[in-house]
Amino acid sequence: MSTNKPAIGISCGDINGIGIELIVKAFSDTRITEICTPIIFANNKTINFYRKFAGETNFNFNNVKDFTRINSRQVNIFNCWEEEVAVTPGVLNETGGKYAVLSLQAAVKALQEGAIEGLVTGPIHKSNVQGEAFSHTGHTPYLKEAFEAKDVVMMMCAQNMRVALVTEHVPVKDVASHITTQAILSKLNLVQDSLKKDFGITKPRIAVLGLNPHAGDEGLVGNEEETIIKPAIKEARNKNILAFGPYSADAFFARGQYEKFDAVLAMYHDQGLIPFKSLSIGEGINYTAGLDIVRTSPDHGVAFDIAGKGIADAASFLEAVYQCVDIIQHRYEYQDQRSNPIKKVMPEVTAKLIDEKIDE
């Protein structure tokens, strides 16, 4: 695969949601094929169903059933199913979930086989995808299992902030039981590694939020900060991770302290995602850090309320594609900088040396 123009797989998400409409809108601009080779895992008839909602569009595609037929100068549809499917925009049903999973499975298989270099996932609904093939709370744990990762971290990324989570789709009543020193340390390691490798930040600074109001108020409002979070931060710093905190979440975001850090580690979903979606500049995306492969997605859901109405905004979806390409490029650069470092340094060093003068 070319490092300058990677093959990017696109899973379609729930076929009754806005995913395919976003795909049609996003890839109507043919300039995107200048930076990547898009491969959409769906079905040409389903794609054409949503094409009519996009109005006047330049969306054209190459229809394929095997990767030897991929056209690097065009959008490609890899057919994951052949049967006729009843598409009902805005309806939550078994059909929408079934074909979302089929698309995702085909894309993951392509990643595992090296046919694509990155994956952008369309939004799914967590209730109708459940079954033997998918028994997870979202894409992140599914991909963790598929690629046998020891741990992963969900990280929301925008122009002005990145927010990672210790816990993801966990009921609020159960959050505290999932907050451990080891869990925080694991996430901090992944975030630091990702900031260096995936975003090109040499010495990242990471803020850690507290779990309780006012970060526990020195034990007056819960003791997790004293017994779990502070020890995790201390141990992280001993391992050369520039972690700071714990910070009281409300004041941290209200006073703009997040602007001083390269990423923020929140303890639970809403603690991190509410301020992210309220304060982020530009289009936010979801990135799964900790995987050997690159996966991004838009930062929104299936949006059944506007599906099929032609009004869905593809900006976040497009940003997810751009970020996927950028992260792949950063990884190549990171690897290149660390391959045979002696060979890279020696010419620069020896060029500055002056021959030693020997007195006879």
Secondary structure, DSSP 8 states (H G I E B T S, - for coil): --SSS-EEEEE---TTSSHHHHHHHHTTSGGGGGT-EEEEEE-HHHHHHHHGGG-S-----EEESSGGG--TTS-EEEES--S-----TT---HHHHHHHHHHHHHHHHHHHTTS-SEEEE----TTTS-SSS--SSSHHHHHHHHTT-S--EEEEE-SS-EEEESS-S--GGGHHHH--HHHHHHHHHHHHHHHHHTT--SS-EEEEE-SSGGGGGTTTT-SHIIIIIHHHHHHHHHTT-EEEEEE-HHHHHHTTGGGGSSEEEESSHHHHHHHHHHH--S--EEEEET-SSEEEEESS---TTTTTTT----HHHHHHHHHHHHHHHHHHHHHHHHSSHHHHHHHHHHTT--------
